[in-house]
Amino acid sequence: LKGKLAKKITSQKNLRLELKPTKKLVDIVKKKYPKTQLIAFKLTSQSSPKEVQNAVSKLTQNSQADFVVHNDTQSITEKGHEFQIYSNSKPLVKVSQRPALAEALAQIILGGSY
């Protein structure tokens, strides 16, 4: 629907909804606050290692993130949830549970490295 609603929407016909993409906030942070230490998150879905590398590189380049935390839908199971942390588009550390991710990120943020 564009503009104001002129009349009641009928429940007798199909509706078409058009969504428009918005700007990614992560791509704006470093431009506005260049000294910010930025950690971006990237979820992929059953991606090959090359696709993952491309996605992480693109996110790093567009957002100028200092670190990217990547996970893939196929690595999310009842037994665990694997994450890979990247720095400058290169793998830094892999963890297999959310608490371990929190610990690794805290160490990176507070200590500057892992």
N, C-alpha and C positions, 0 to 999 in steps of 0.2 A: 504494500500500500504506500503510495506516495502522497505526501501532504496530509490534510485532514480527512477523516472518514466522513464521506458524504451521506452514507446510509448504512443500515444494518447489514452485516455480513450474513449471507444466507447459508444455511447448513445443508442446502440441497445441491450445491455445486462444489467441485474440487477447487481448492485454493492453490496458488503458486506463490511460493516465497522465494525471493531472491536475496541472497546474502552477499555483501561486499567485504572483501578482506580489509583489515585495518593495518596501520603501521605497527610493527613489532616494537614494543617499548624497549626491549633489550638492545635494539639497534640505535637508540637515541641516547642511552645513558652516558656512554663515554664521550659523546659529542658535547653534551651539556656539562658533564662532570668528569673531565679527563683523568683526574687523579684517583678516581674510584677504582677499587679492586673489584672487577666484575666477574662473576661466575654465572655462566649460562647453562641451561639444561636442554638436552636434545633427546627426544624419544623417537626411535625409528621402529618400523614394523617389518620384521623378518627380512632385514637388509643384509646384503653381502658385505664382507669386509671393505670392499672398494666403495660401495654405496655409503657405508658408515663414515669412511674417511672423507669422502666428498661432502657429506652433510656436516661433519664437524668442521672441516676447513671453511666451508661457506659460512657457517655460523660465526666462526672465529673472525673471518674477514669482515663480514657485515657488521658485527657488533663490537669488534675489537676487544672481545672478552679475554681476560687473562687466563681463565680456565673454562673448560666445557666438561660438564658431566653428561655422559652418554649412557643410555640404556636402550634395550630393544625389547619389544613385546615378547619375543620368543625366549628371553632370559628371565622372564617374570614367572615364577612358579610358586607353589605352596611351600616348597623347601627353601627357596632363596630368591634373591633379586640381585642380579649382577649389574655393577656399574663400572664404567671405565672413566677415569678422569684424564683429560688431555690438557696439555700446556703447549701453546704455539702449534696447535694441531697435531702434536705428537703424544702418544700414550705416556702417561706419567705413572699411574697406579690403577690396579683393578681391585675392587672389593666385591664381596658377595652378599652383604646384608646392609640394610638401611642404617643400623647403628654404626657399622664400620665406615659407611660413607660419611656420616656426620662427624665421626672422629677424624677421618682423613681430611675433610674440609676444614675442620677447626685447626688442625695442625698446619695446613697450608696457609690459612688466613693469619693465624697467630704467629707461626714460625717462619712463614715466607717460603717454605719448601716442604717436601715430603721425603 
